[in-house]
Amino acid sequence: MILDAARRGRDGTKVSYVSGPELVRQNDDVMVESWVREALIKLNPEIAAQPDRADESFTACVLYSLGAS
């Protein structure tokens, strides 16, 4: 029961576990850029209307994460 709850996001979407070697990234990459881009497009209607905006949003997320101003 707890494991089933852990496999679902807060909004009820299914969460999948992917082991490190299966990730489509380099070992020194912090995020899977293509997955972040897809999520931004899926979750944000403004970005979905203009998918190219996902790239600038991804850059803003990375800069925020790094503490850049």
PyMOL commands that place a pseudoatom at each C-alpha (Angstrom):
pseudoatom trace, name=CA, resn=MET, resi=1, chain=A, elem=C, hetatm=0, pos=[0.000, 0.000, 0.000]
pseudoatom trace, name=CA, resn=ILE, resi=2, chain=A, elem=C, hetatm=0, pos=[2.757, 2.477, 0.890]
pseudoatom trace, name=CA, resn=LEU, resi=3, chain=A, elem=C, hetatm=0, pos=[4.785, 1.385, -2.131]
pseudoatom trace, name=CA, resn=ASP, resi=4, chain=A, elem=C, hetatm=0, pos=[1.774, 1.956, -4.392]
pseudoatom trace, name=CA, resn=ALA, resi=5, chain=A, elem=C, hetatm=0, pos=[1.401, 5.478, -2.987]
pseudoatom trace, name=CA, resn=ALA, resi=6, chain=A, elem=C, hetatm=0, pos=[5.101, 6.131, -3.543]
pseudoatom trace, name=CA, resn=ARG, resi=7, chain=A, elem=C, hetatm=0, pos=[4.738, 5.139, -7.202]
pseudoatom trace, name=CA, resn=ARG, resi=8, chain=A, elem=C, hetatm=0, pos=[2.198, 7.888, -7.770]
pseudoatom trace, name=CA, resn=GLY, resi=9, chain=A, elem=C, hetatm=0, pos=[2.848, 11.606, -7.871]
pseudoatom trace, name=CA, resn=ARG, resi=10, chain=A, elem=C, hetatm=0, pos=[0.805, 14.058, -5.828]
pseudoatom trace, name=CA, resn=ASP, resi=11, chain=A, elem=C, hetatm=0, pos=[-1.554, 14.561, -8.734]
pseudoatom trace, name=CA, resn=GLY, resi=12, chain=A, elem=C, hetatm=0, pos=[-2.046, 10.795, -9.189]
pseudoatom trace, name=CA, resn=THR, resi=13, chain=A, elem=C, hetatm=0, pos=[0.307, 10.409, -12.137]
pseudoatom trace, name=CA, resn=LYS, resi=14, chain=A, elem=C, hetatm=0, pos=[2.408, 7.281, -12.178]
pseudoatom trace, name=CA, resn=VAL, resi=15, chain=A, elem=C, hetatm=0, pos=[6.031, 7.658, -11.134]
pseudoatom trace, name=CA, resn=SER, resi=16, chain=A, elem=C, hetatm=0, pos=[8.548, 5.250, -12.647]
pseudoatom trace, name=CA, resn=TYR, resi=17, chain=A, elem=C, hetatm=0, pos=[11.895, 4.262, -11.185]
pseudoatom trace, name=CA, resn=VAL, resi=18, chain=A, elem=C, hetatm=0, pos=[14.819, 4.258, -13.616]
pseudoatom trace, name=CA, resn=SER, resi=19, chain=A, elem=C, hetatm=0, pos=[18.184, 2.973, -12.417]
pseudoatom trace, name=CA, resn=GLY, resi=20, chain=A, elem=C, hetatm=0, pos=[21.298, 5.050, -13.052]
pseudoatom trace, name=CA, resn=PRO, resi=21, chain=A, elem=C, hetatm=0, pos=[22.713, 3.016, -15.947]
pseudoatom trace, name=CA, resn=GLU, resi=22, chain=A, elem=C, hetatm=0, pos=[19.362, 3.250, -17.755]
pseudoatom trace, name=CA, resn=LEU, resi=23, chain=A, elem=C, hetatm=0, pos=[19.232, 7.066, -17.661]
pseudoatom trace, name=CA, resn=VAL, resi=24, chain=A, elem=C, hetatm=0, pos=[19.714, 8.844, -20.975]
pseudoatom trace, name=CA, resn=ARG, resi=25, chain=A, elem=C, hetatm=0, pos=[22.397, 11.201, -19.685]
pseudoatom trace, name=CA, resn=GLN, resi=26, chain=A, elem=C, hetatm=0, pos=[26.089, 11.426, -18.941]
pseudoatom trace, name=CA, resn=ASN, resi=27, chain=A, elem=C, hetatm=0, pos=[27.241, 10.551, -15.425]
pseudoatom trace, name=CA, resn=ASP, resi=28, chain=A, elem=C, hetatm=0, pos=[28.087, 14.196, -14.673]
pseudoatom trace, name=CA, resn=ASP, resi=29, chain=A, elem=C, hetatm=0, pos=[24.695, 15.531, -15.838]
pseudoatom trace, name=CA, resn=VAL, resi=30, chain=A, elem=C, hetatm=0, pos=[22.424, 16.537, -12.968]
pseudoatom trace, name=CA, resn=MET, resi=31, chain=A, elem=C, hetatm=0, pos=[19.176, 16.277, -14.934]
pseudoatom trace, name=CA, resn=VAL, resi=32, chain=A, elem=C, hetatm=0, pos=[17.906, 14.421, -17.974]
pseudoatom trace, name=CA, resn=GLU, resi=33, chain=A, elem=C, hetatm=0, pos=[17.405, 17.497, -20.110]
pseudoatom trace, name=CA, resn=SER, resi=34, chain=A, elem=C, hetatm=0, pos=[14.991, 15.894, -22.576]
pseudoatom trace, name=CA, resn=TRP, resi=35, chain=A, elem=C, hetatm=0, pos=[12.764, 14.697, -19.700]
pseudoatom trace, name=CA, resn=VAL, resi=36, chain=A, elem=C, hetatm=0, pos=[12.744, 18.131, -18.084]
pseudoatom trace, name=CA, resn=ARG, resi=37, chain=A, elem=C, hetatm=0, pos=[11.848, 19.713, -21.425]
pseudoatom trace, name=CA, resn=GLU, resi=38, chain=A, elem=C, hetatm=0, pos=[8.992, 17.222, -21.957]
pseudoatom trace, name=CA, resn=ALA, resi=39, chain=A, elem=C, hetatm=0, pos=[7.691, 17.871, -18.437]
pseudoatom trace, name=CA, resn=LEU, resi=40, chain=A, elem=C, hetatm=0, pos=[7.784, 21.644, -18.919]
pseudoatom trace, name=CA, resn=ILE, resi=41, chain=A, elem=C, hetatm=0, pos=[5.773, 21.306, -22.134]
pseudoatom trace, name=CA, resn=LYS, resi=42, chain=A, elem=C, hetatm=0, pos=[3.280, 18.921, -20.500]
pseudoatom trace, name=CA, resn=LEU, resi=43, chain=A, elem=C, hetatm=0, pos=[2.786, 20.935, -17.309]
pseudoatom trace, name=CA, resn=ASN, resi=44, chain=A, elem=C, hetatm=0, pos=[2.805, 24.520, -18.572]
pseudoatom trace, name=CA, resn=PRO, resi=45, chain=A, elem=C, hetatm=0, pos=[0.128, 25.581, -21.100]
pseudoatom trace, name=CA, resn=GLU, resi=46, chain=A, elem=C, hetatm=0, pos=[2.133, 28.650, -22.186]
pseudoatom trace, name=CA, resn=ILE, resi=47, chain=A, elem=C, hetatm=0, pos=[5.130, 26.491, -23.024]
pseudoatom trace, name=CA, resn=ALA, resi=48, chain=A, elem=C, hetatm=0, pos=[2.902, 23.890, -24.701]
pseudoatom trace, name=CA, resn=ALA, resi=49, chain=A, elem=C, hetatm=0, pos=[1.627, 26.653, -26.996]
pseudoatom trace, name=CA, resn=GLN, resi=50, chain=A, elem=C, hetatm=0, pos=[5.228, 27.576, -27.868]
pseudoatom trace, name=CA, resn=PRO, resi=51, chain=A, elem=C, hetatm=0, pos=[7.454, 24.527, -27.186]
pseudoatom trace, name=CA, resn=ASP, resi=52, chain=A, elem=C, hetatm=0, pos=[10.612, 26.509, -27.977]
pseudoatom trace, name=CA, resn=ARG, resi=53, chain=A, elem=C, hetatm=0, pos=[10.009, 28.334, -24.694]
pseudoatom trace, name=CA, resn=ALA, resi=54, chain=A, elem=C, hetatm=0, pos=[10.861, 25.085, -22.888]
pseudoatom trace, name=CA, resn=ASP, resi=55, chain=A, elem=C, hetatm=0, pos=[14.521, 25.693, -23.711]
pseudoatom trace, name=CA, resn=GLU, resi=56, chain=A, elem=C, hetatm=0, pos=[14.575, 29.132, -22.062]
pseudoatom trace, name=CA, resn=SER, resi=57, chain=A, elem=C, hetatm=0, pos=[12.611, 27.759, -19.095]
pseudoatom trace, name=CA, resn=PHE, resi=58, chain=A, elem=C, hetatm=0, pos=[15.077, 24.880, -18.748]
pseudoatom trace, name=CA, resn=THR, resi=59, chain=A, elem=C, hetatm=0, pos=[17.965, 27.345, -18.737]
pseudoatom trace, name=CA, resn=ALA, resi=60, chain=A, elem=C, hetatm=0, pos=[16.202, 29.433, -16.080]
pseudoatom trace, name=CA, resn=CYS, resi=61, chain=A, elem=C, hetatm=0, pos=[15.646, 26.299, -13.943]
pseudoatom trace, name=CA, resn=VAL, resi=62, chain=A, elem=C, hetatm=0, pos=[19.305, 25.338, -14.192]
pseudoatom trace, name=CA, resn=LEU, resi=63, chain=A, elem=C, hetatm=0, pos=[20.493, 28.843, -13.326]
pseudoatom trace, name=CA, resn=TYR, resi=64, chain=A, elem=C, hetatm=0, pos=[18.085, 28.957, -10.372]
pseudoatom trace, name=CA, resn=SER, resi=65, chain=A, elem=C, hetatm=0, pos=[19.321, 25.559, -9.172]
pseudoatom trace, name=CA, resn=LEU, resi=66, chain=A, elem=C, hetatm=0, pos=[22.899, 26.741, -9.373]
pseudoatom trace, name=CA, resn=GLY, resi=67, chain=A, elem=C, hetatm=0, pos=[22.090, 29.886, -7.410]
pseudoatom trace, name=CA, resn=ALA, resi=68, chain=A, elem=C, hetatm=0, pos=[22.966, 32.237, -10.268]
pseudoatom trace, name=CA, resn=SER, resi=69, chain=A, elem=C, hetatm=0, pos=[21.244, 35.582, -10.374]
for i in range(1, 69): cmd.bond("trace and resi %d" % i, "trace and resi %d" % (i + 1))
show_as sticks, trace
zoom trace
